Structures are given as C-alpha cells and as structure tokens.
Amino acid sequence: MNDFDSEGSAEHEWEDRGELAWNEFDWERYLREQDDTIRRYLGHYEAFRESPDRIDDVAEEMGWGRPDAGTDDPEHDGADDGEAEDFVEDDDIYTLHKNPVFIATKAIYLSCRRPWELMAADESKVPRALAIPFLASLHRGEENAVHAVHALDFGDFAMAVSLFKRALGSLNESLSLLNDEAGLRHPAVRAFRENALPRLFDLREIWLRIIRECRQELSRPIDDES
C-alpha cells in the first residue's frame, strides 16, 4: 500500500525482533516517544490546516511521503523511501503506535476531543443532551479505527475494511450530532463545529483511502504457489 505505508506486520512480527529485554521503564520511554510523535503530527496538521492538501502535506512533513510519490509495486514496503527516521528506525522496534494511520487517527481525534471536553464541562456552552453522546461517538470512531489498524498490521484486509466501515458509521454519527438544531443554538457549539468538520472529513478521507487500498489487495489474484 502506498498511502501512509499502512502495512507493518510482515516486516515487524514479534518473532523477528530478536531478544527484546526491555523492562517497564524502557516501554514507558518508548510510549512517551510515540505520544510525542502524535503531538508532532498535530503540530504539522495545525500548521497546514488551511491547505486543501493538508493530509498529504502533513504526511510529507512526517517523512511518510505523498501517496503519488511512491511506487506502484504492490510488494514495495516503503523501507527505502526515506521515512525510516520517523517510522521504523534501524535499531528500533515496530508496534502499532508507529503505524501512520494510527498516528493520524489518534492526533486528529485528539484535536476534536480535547476542546470538546473543556466545553462540555459548562452547560451554558454545550447542552447536556449533546455533551456525552458526541464524546461517546468520538470514542467509538477512534476505537474502531484503532482495531482496523490492528487488522492492517496483521494483513487481514477484509477485517480492516469492516472495522473502518464501523468507524465511518461512528464518524457519521458525530457529524449528525454536530448538526443538531438544539446544539447549534449555542455559539460555542457553532464555533466548535466550524473547527471540527474539516478534521472529521479528513479522517473520513484517510480511512476511505485505506479501504480502497485494502479492496485492491483483496481483488488481486492469489499467486499459485505450487
């Protein structure tokens, strides 16, 4: 796959990592580094928020390359495309946290969830009937998308499509809630909606790209191994 170089498992399965003697403190350091990567993605995203090509602009800044800059070879795993520094370093290990689709999804959802949580604490800004349902819809969408990325890393493209479709269903629920007439009577909700809509549509675009690539993989004829 080209977009976001979303496959990971074939090159990074646990049994291929050699002797991994990390303790909990090593893993905590590693996870903090991945948290920093999400914040770095979000920083680039905010810098390019006015660009119509912001998804690809940010991917390029992260070192993942643009979708149209890759190769058409389906066996190409992106290892030599210059993204190693930000994706899988020579002496590093791979986990789900390094998958570009995971990073983009977590970062964009964070940019929606964090301001909503601050607003929802004030009933004068967000009606109670909207506060929790919208937050719950964000949680469901993010959870299903993360499960979909797990499926990608295991090479189960059909399951990934099904899970991304579930994530899209939750995203559509989020969009519907933001169009609720009762909520739009509140200026804070209207302002949030204006900021959140492009982000939610960017998530949809990212997932649709991956769904399209998964379906392309599923449609390829199985090579005769005999």
C-alpha positions in Angstrom: 0.0 0.0 0.0 1.2 3.5 -0.8 -1.0 5.8 1.4 0.6 6.2 4.8 2.6 2.9 4.2 0.0 1.3 6.3 1.2 -2.3 6.3 3.6 -3.3 9.1 3.3 -6.9 10.3 5.2 -8.6 7.6 8.4 -6.9 8.4 7.9 -6.4 12.1 6.4 -9.5 13.7 7.4 -10.2 17.3 9.4 -13.3 16.5 11.6 -11.3 14.1 12.7 -8.8 16.8 15.4 -10.9 18.3 16.0 -10.8 22.0 14.0 -7.9 23.4 15.0 -7.4 27.0 13.1 -4.2 27.8 11.6 -3.6 31.2 8.6 -1.4 32.1 10.7 1.7 32.2 12.0 1.1 28.7 8.5 0.6 27.4 7.3 3.8 29.2 10.1 5.8 27.5 9.1 4.2 24.2 5.4 5.1 24.7 6.2 8.6 25.6 8.2 9.0 22.4 5.2 7.7 20.5 3.0 10.3 22.3 5.4 12.9 21.2 5.0 11.7 17.6 1.2 12.2 17.8 1.8 15.7 19.1 4.3 16.4 16.3 1.7 15.2 13.8 -0.9 17.5 15.3 1.6 20.4 15.2 2.1 19.9 11.5 -1.6 19.5 11.0 -2.4 22.8 12.6 0.3 24.5 10.5 -1.3 23.2 7.3 -4.9 23.5 8.4 -5.7 26.0 5.6 -4.2 23.8 2.9 -6.6 21.8 0.8 -3.9 19.1 0.6 -3.2 19.1 4.3 -3.4 15.3 4.7 -0.6 14.8 2.2 1.3 17.9 3.4 1.5 16.5 6.9 2.4 13.0 5.7 5.3 14.5 3.8 6.4 16.5 6.9 6.3 13.3 9.0 8.6 11.6 6.5 5.9 9.2 5.1 5.9 10.7 1.6 3.0 11.6 -0.6 0.8 8.9 -1.9 1.6 9.8 -5.5 5.3 9.8 -4.8 5.5 6.1 -4.1 5.9 3.1 -6.3 3.1 1.1 -7.9 4.8 -2.1 -6.9 2.4 -3.9 -4.5 5.4 -5.7 -2.9 7.1 -2.4 -2.1 7.0 -1.9 1.7 8.4 1.7 1.7 11.5 0.7 3.6 13.8 2.7 1.2 11.6 5.8 0.8 13.4 7.9 3.4 10.8 7.6 6.1 12.8 5.3 8.3 13.8 8.1 10.7 10.2 8.8 11.6 8.6 5.4 11.1 10.9 2.5 11.9 14.4 3.3 12.8 17.2 1.0 12.1 17.7 0.0 15.8 14.1 0.5 16.8 11.2 -1.9 17.0 7.8 -1.7 15.4 4.5 -1.5 17.3 1.0 -0.3 16.4 2.0 3.1 17.7 4.3 3.7 14.7 1.7 3.0 12.1 1.0 6.3 10.2 -2.8 5.6 10.1 -2.8 5.1 13.8 -0.8 8.3 14.4 -3.0 10.4 12.1 -6.2 9.0 13.6 -5.2 9.5 17.2 -3.9 13.0 16.5 -6.9 14.3 14.7 -9.3 12.8 17.2 -7.3 14.3 20.0 -7.7 17.7 18.3 -11.5 17.2 18.4 -11.9 15.6 21.8 -9.8 17.9 23.9 -11.6 21.1 23.2 -15.0 19.4 23.4 -14.1 18.0 26.9 -13.3 21.5 28.1 -16.5 22.9 26.6 -18.8 20.1 27.8 -18.0 20.8 31.4 -20.0 24.1 31.1 -23.7 23.5 30.5 -24.1 27.1 29.3 -21.9 26.3 26.4 -23.0 22.7 25.5 -26.4 21.3 26.3 -26.2 18.2 28.5 -28.2 16.1 25.9 -25.3 16.7 23.4 -22.2 16.7 25.6 -21.9 13.0 26.4 -23.4 11.5 23.2 -21.0 13.4 21.0 -18.0 12.5 23.1 -19.1 8.8 23.0 -19.4 8.9 19.2 -15.8 10.2 19.0 -14.7 7.4 21.3 -16.4 4.7 19.2 -15.0 6.0 16.0 -11.5 6.1 17.4 -11.7 2.7 18.9 -13.0 1.0 15.7 -10.3 2.8 13.7 -7.6 1.5 16.0 -8.9 -2.0 15.8 -8.9 -1.6 12.0 -5.2 -0.6 12.1 -4.5 -3.7 14.1 -6.1 -5.7 11.3 -4.0 -4.0 8.8 -0.8 -4.8 10.7 -1.9 -8.5 10.7 -2.6 -8.4 7.0 -6.3 -9.1 7.4 -7.6 -6.6 4.8 -11.2 -7.8 4.8 -11.5 -7.3 8.6 -9.8 -3.9 8.3 -12.4 -2.8 5.8 -15.2 -4.0 8.1 -13.8 -2.1 11.1 -13.1 1.1 9.1 -16.7 1.0 7.9 -17.8 0.8 11.6 -15.5 3.7 12.3 -17.1 5.6 9.5 -20.5 4.9 10.9 -19.5 6.4 14.2 -18.0 9.4 12.4 -21.3 10.0 10.6 -23.0 9.9 14.0 -20.5 12.6 15.2 -21.4 14.7 12.1 -25.1 14.2 12.7 -24.8 15.3 16.3 -22.9 18.5 15.3 -25.9 19.4 13.1 -28.4 19.1 15.9 -30.5 22.2 15.9 -30.6 22.4 19.7 -26.8 22.3 19.9 -26.4 24.9 17.1 -28.3 27.4 19.2 -25.2 27.7 21.4 -22.4 29.9 19.9 -19.7 27.7 21.4 -21.1 24.6 19.6 -21.2 26.5 16.3 -17.6 27.6 16.7 -16.5 24.1 17.6 -18.4 22.7 14.6 -16.7 25.0 12.2 -13.3 23.9 13.5 -14.2 20.2 13.8 -15.9 19.5 10.5 -12.7 19.7 8.3 -11.0 17.4 10.8 -13.7 14.8 10.7 -13.8 14.9 6.9 -10.0 14.4 6.9 -10.4 11.3 9.0 -13.0 10.0 6.6 -10.7 10.7 3.6 -7.8 8.8 5.3 -10.0 5.8 6.1 -11.6 5.8 2.6 -8.1 5.7 1.0 -7.1 2.7 3.1 -10.4 0.9 2.4 -9.8 1.4 -1.3 -6.3 0.0 -1.0 -7.5 -2.9 1.1 -10.1 -3.8 -1.5 -7.4 -3.5 -4.2 -5.3 -6.0 -2.3 -8.3 -8.3 -1.8 -9.1 -8.2 -5.5 -5.6 -9.3 -6.6 -5.4 -13.0 -7.8 -3.7 -15.3 -5.4 -0.4 -16.5 -6.7 -0.1 -20.2 -7.5 2.5 -21.4 -5.0 2.7 -24.9 -6.5 
